[in-house]
């Protein structure tokens, strides 16, 4: 599946507000987690293009940048799943940007749904794309949905660093404290 993504061009956020979400991710997340967020954006964007989906690029970018805030120490709500605390942080971020309540709810919903086993593309294209993208990046799920050359190019440009061990440790810590959470692995 060829893509219009140009790995030579910087990974530019689609709007100024989206750029602020990237700034938040860079301020609160490790470099490995930021790179995961950026790769997730690319995987979501290119999959959406290959499927001909109409999506809200700004909302999808913000969700991709902020979806794992809940695994970081400052945003780790000890009583709720990380996807819920990340969604709440994104809702708050969107409120500060002046987004209307329904759009705040959407960014939170997309982030919470990224941990679902699957999301119906017809009901929630952004949620579907973020779930598929993060599944590829974390578990190498369904790699055939993306061009192999694109996967290699993006991973070379936005390296994994120590994402695997870092994320595994974070999820393990979450699971040990939140035994009723969806994020128990």
C-alpha positions as CSV (number, residue, x, y, z in Angstrom):
1,X,0.0,0.0,0.0
2,X,1.8,3.1,-1.1
3,X,1.5,6.3,1.0
4,X,1.7,10.0,0.4
5,X,3.8,10.3,3.6
6,X,7.2,11.8,2.8
7,X,9.7,10.6,5.4
8,X,12.2,13.2,4.2
9,X,9.8,16.0,5.3
10,X,9.6,16.8,9.0
11,X,6.7,15.2,10.9
12,X,4.6,18.4,10.8
13,X,1.5,18.7,13.0
14,X,-1.5,19.6,10.8
15,X,-2.4,22.7,12.8
16,X,-0.9,25.1,15.4
17,X,-3.0,23.5,18.1
18,X,-1.8,20.1,17.1
19,X,1.8,21.4,17.4
20,X,1.0,22.3,21.0
21,X,-0.1,18.7,21.7
22,X,3.3,17.6,20.4
23,X,4.9,20.2,22.7
24,X,3.0,18.6,25.6
25,X,4.1,15.1,24.7
26,X,7.7,16.3,24.4
27,X,7.4,18.0,27.8
28,X,6.0,15.1,29.7
29,X,7.0,11.9,27.9
30,X,10.3,10.2,27.4
31,X,11.9,10.4,23.9
32,X,10.9,6.8,23.3
33,X,7.3,7.5,24.2
34,X,7.2,10.7,22.0
35,X,8.6,8.6,19.1
36,X,5.9,6.0,19.7
37,X,3.3,8.8,19.5
38,X,4.8,10.2,16.3
39,X,4.9,6.7,14.7
40,X,1.3,6.1,15.8
41,X,0.3,9.3,14.0
42,X,2.1,8.3,10.8
43,X,0.6,4.8,10.9
44,X,-2.9,6.2,11.6
45,X,-2.6,8.9,8.9
46,X,-1.3,6.6,6.2
47,X,-3.8,3.8,7.0
48,X,-6.6,6.3,6.8
49,X,-5.3,7.6,3.4
50,X,-5.0,4.0,2.1
51,X,-8.6,3.2,3.1
52,X,-9.9,6.5,1.8
53,X,-11.3,7.6,5.1
54,X,-12.3,11.1,5.9
55,X,-11.0,12.0,9.3
56,X,-10.4,15.0,11.5
57,X,-6.6,15.2,11.2
58,X,-6.2,17.7,14.1
59,X,-8.2,15.5,16.5
60,X,-6.4,12.4,15.4
61,X,-3.0,14.1,15.8
62,X,-3.9,15.4,19.3
63,X,-5.1,11.9,20.3
64,X,-2.0,10.3,18.9
65,X,0.3,12.7,20.8
66,X,-1.5,12.5,24.1
67,X,-2.9,8.9,24.1
68,X,-0.3,7.5,26.5
69,X,0.0,10.4,28.9
70,X,-1.6,8.1,31.5
71,X,1.5,5.9,31.7
72,X,3.7,8.8,32.6
73,X,4.3,9.5,36.3
74,X,2.7,13.0,36.3
75,X,-0.5,11.8,34.7
76,X,-0.8,8.3,36.3
77,X,-4.1,8.2,38.1
78,X,-3.7,5.3,40.5
79,X,-7.4,4.4,40.5
80,X,-8.2,4.4,36.8
81,X,-6.8,2.8,33.6
82,X,-4.1,4.7,31.9
83,X,-6.2,5.2,28.8
84,X,-8.9,6.9,30.9
85,X,-6.4,9.2,32.7
86,X,-4.7,10.0,29.3
87,X,-8.2,10.8,27.9
88,X,-9.0,13.1,30.8
89,X,-5.7,14.9,30.3
90,X,-6.5,15.3,26.6
91,X,-10.0,16.6,27.4
92,X,-8.5,19.2,29.8
93,X,-5.9,20.2,27.1
94,X,-8.7,20.6,24.5
95,X,-10.7,22.7,27.0
96,X,-7.8,25.0,27.4
97,X,-7.6,25.3,23.7
98,X,-11.3,26.4,23.5
99,X,-12.6,23.2,21.9
100,X,-16.4,22.8,22.3
101,X,-17.5,20.0,24.8
102,X,-18.4,17.5,22.1
103,X,-15.0,17.8,20.5
104,X,-13.3,17.4,23.9
105,X,-15.4,14.3,24.5
106,X,-14.3,12.9,21.1
107,X,-10.6,13.2,21.8
108,X,-11.1,11.5,25.1
109,X,-13.2,8.8,23.5
110,X,-10.6,8.1,20.8
111,X,-7.9,7.8,23.4
112,X,-9.9,5.5,25.6
113,X,-10.8,3.3,22.6
114,X,-7.2,2.9,21.5
115,X,-7.1,0.1,24.1
116,X,-10.1,-1.8,22.7
117,X,-9.5,-5.0,20.8
118,X,-11.1,-3.4,17.8
119,X,-13.0,-0.2,17.0
120,X,-15.7,-0.1,14.3
121,X,-14.3,2.1,11.5
122,X,-17.8,3.2,10.5
123,X,-18.7,4.4,14.0
124,X,-15.4,5.9,14.9
125,X,-12.8,6.3,12.1
126,X,-10.3,8.2,14.3
127,X,-10.7,5.6,17.1
128,X,-10.3,2.8,14.6
129,X,-7.1,4.3,13.2
130,X,-5.5,5.0,16.6
131,X,-6.3,1.5,17.8
132,X,-4.8,0.0,14.6
133,X,-1.8,2.3,14.7
134,X,-0.9,1.7,18.3
135,X,-1.4,-2.1,17.9
136,X,1.1,-2.1,15.0
137,X,3.6,0.0,17.0
138,X,3.3,-1.9,20.3
139,X,2.6,-5.4,19.2
140,X,3.4,-5.4,15.5
141,X,-0.2,-6.3,14.8
142,X,-1.5,-6.5,11.2
143,X,1.7,-5.2,9.6
144,X,0.2,-6.1,6.2
145,X,-2.0,-3.0,6.4
146,X,1.1,-0.8,5.7
147,X,3.7,-0.9,3.1
148,X,6.8,-2.7,4.3
149,X,9.1,0.0,2.9
150,X,7.1,2.7,4.7
151,X,7.4,0.8,8.0
152,X,11.2,0.6,7.6
153,X,11.5,4.2,6.6
154,X,9.4,5.6,9.4
155,X,11.1,3.4,12.0
156,X,14.5,4.6,10.8
157,X,13.4,8.2,10.9
158,X,11.6,7.9,14.2
159,X,13.4,5.1,16.0
160,X,12.0,2.9,18.7
161,X,14.8,3.7,21.2
162,X,14.0,1.7,24.4
163,X,10.2,1.9,23.9
164,X,9.6,-1.8,24.2
165,X,11.1,-2.2,27.6
166,X,10.0,1.2,28.8
167,X,6.4,0.6,27.8
168,X,6.4,-3.0,29.1
169,X,7.6,-1.8,32.5
170,X,5.0,1.0,32.6
171,X,2.2,-1.4,31.7
172,X,3.4,-3.9,34.3
173,X,3.4,-1.3,37.0
174,X,-0.1,-0.2,36.0
175,X,-1.3,-3.8,36.1
176,X,0.1,-4.5,39.5
177,X,-1.8,-1.5,41.0
178,X,-5.0,-1.6,38.9
179,X,-6.1,-5.2,38.9
180,X,-9.6,-4.4,37.6
181,X,-8.2,-2.2,34.7
182,X,-8.4,-3.1,31.0
183,X,-4.6,-2.5,30.8
184,X,-3.9,-5.7,32.8
185,X,-1.7,-7.8,30.6
